[in-house]
């Protein structure tokens, strides 16, 4: 594969890594001063599914212990080698599947009014295309067998189907965010006073 083709595929690989999808929403959820109730609910439900996804992958990969394709030239960037030396299921594909279906379900759930950019039709279309591209890139890069990708995508879709019965509403998400921010801010004031001066203490 030439470098012109490989670079976009590697960019997709990095964009589908679990670490930023976990770290960035946590930072926004805790540190963003003004966050609507809908956005708080979306972030909290997304974080719950992300944690679920990482736990499932951490369990299933060592359980099945399927080797990666022989033509795989590396296990990828910033990976946990103990888990990512195995191939089944594809963690990137579970993430692509659940993120795409999460955005679609969120748009349906809040169909009475598009009160967040994250449930706009344009963002939904982008999420679906990105999810499909992530899945295809795993095979194109030689990281996974086709079955790994198909199983991963189906597993990701199943997360959202199951989670709709446990969906966290706006009031609970906002209350939890305020409680967590209060704890986070108090800890930051104690241990990192200069850093904490940039945050606005959450009102009760």
N, C-alpha and C positions, 0 to 999 in steps of 0.2 A: 504494500500500500504506500503510495507516495505521500509526501509531507503535506501537500495541499489538501488532500482528502483526510488525512489523519488529524490535523489540527482541529477542525470543527468537531470531530468525533471525540477528541480528548477534552474539548471545551464542554461538550455535553456530559462527559463522564464526571468532570469536576462539578458541574452544576447539579448533578444528581446525588452528590455525596451526602451522607446523613448528617455530618457534623454541622455544616452551616444551616441546614433545615431545622436543626434543633436549637443551635446557639442563637441565631438571629431572632427568631420569634420570642425566645425567652427574654432577650435583652429589650426588645420592643415592648413586650407585655409588662415588664417590670419598670422600665426606665422612661418610656414615652409619657410625657406629662398629660397630654390630652388624647384620650382614646375613647371612641364611642362605645356604647354598650354592645352594639352589633360586632364591631371589630374585636372587642375583648372576647366575646363568645366564639367568634371564628378562630382567633388565635389559640384560645384554651382548648377547643375541640381538636384543632390541628396538632397542637403539642401532645395531646393525649394519644392521638393516632400515631404520631411520629415515635413516641416512646414505645408504644405497642409494636410498631414495625421493627424497631431496633431490637427489642427483646425477642421477637419471633425469629428474626434472622440469626441472632446470637444462639438460639436454641437449635434451629433446624439445620444450619450449615454443619456444625460439628456432629449432629445426629446422622445426617445422610452421608457426609464425608465424600461427596462426589468430586473427583478431580476436575480441574479446569481443562479446557481443550489443549491438546498437545502443541497447537500452534499459537497459544497465548504467549506474548512476549513479556508479560509482567502483570502483576496483580492490581496495578493502578496506583493512584496517588493518595497519600495520607490514609492508608488503610490499616486496620488491625489484622496483622498477619495471621494470628492464631485462628481467626474466623475466615478471613478473605482468601486463604489459600484454597478454600473449598468453593464449589460452583453452584450447588443447588440449595435453595432457589436464588435467583438473582436479586440482590438487595436493591440495586438501582431500579429494577423493573417493578418490584413491589412499591417502591416510592413513586415511580411514574404512574402506576395504576391507581394508587390510593389518592395521590394529589389531584389527578384529573377527575376522578369520581367525587372527591371531596368538594372540589369547586362546583361541579355540576349539581351535587346535592345541596350545597349551600345556596345556589341560585334558586333552586326549587323551594327550599325551606323559607327563604326570604322573598318569595315571588310577589308578595303583597306590595313590596316597595324596595327598590334597589338602593339600600341605604349605605352601601359600602362599595368602594371600587373593586373589592375582591369578588363581588358577585355580579359584576357587569358582564354582558354577553361577549365583549371583546376579550376580556381576561379569561373567560371560560374557554373560548376558542383557542386562545394561546396555550392554556394549560393542557388541553387535549392534544394539540400538535406536539407540544414539548414532551408529554408523556409517551406518545407513540415514537417520537424521535429517540428518546432515551432507550426504550426497549430495543429498537432496531440497531442502535449504536453498540449495544452490548454484544450482539452477534457479529456485527461488522468489525469490531475491534478484536474479536477472538477471545473475549473475556468469558463468554458463556456458550453453552450449547443452547439450541433453540428451545428445548424442553425447559431449561432453567428459566428462560425469559418468559415463556408462556405461563408456567406455573407461578412465577413471581408476580406477573401482571394480574392474574386471576386472584392470587392471594391478596394483593393490594386492593382490588375491587371489593373483596369480601370484607375487608376491614370496615369500609364505610357502610356497607349494607348492614353489618352487625351493629356498628356504633350508632346508627340512627335511633336505636331504641334507648340509648344512654346519652343522647345529645344534651349538652349543658347549655341551659338558657341564658339569656342576657343578664337577668338579675343575679343569678348565682355567679356567673363569670365576673361581673363587676364587683360583687362583694368579695369574692376570692382575690381578685386583683388588688383591691384596696388593702386587704389584710396582708397579702404577700409584700406589697410595696411598703407598707408600714414596717414590717419586719426587716425587709431589705434595707430600708433607709436608716432604721435604728442601728443596724449592724454596721452599715457604712459610716455613720457618724462616729461610732465607737472606734473603728479600726482604720478608716480612711477619711478623716475629716475634710481634707482638701478636695477629694473626689466628690464627697457627698454634698459639698456646697453648691454644686451645679444642679442638684435635683430639687424639685419642688415637693415639699412634704405633703402627702396625700391627705385631703380633708376627710373627716369621719362622716 
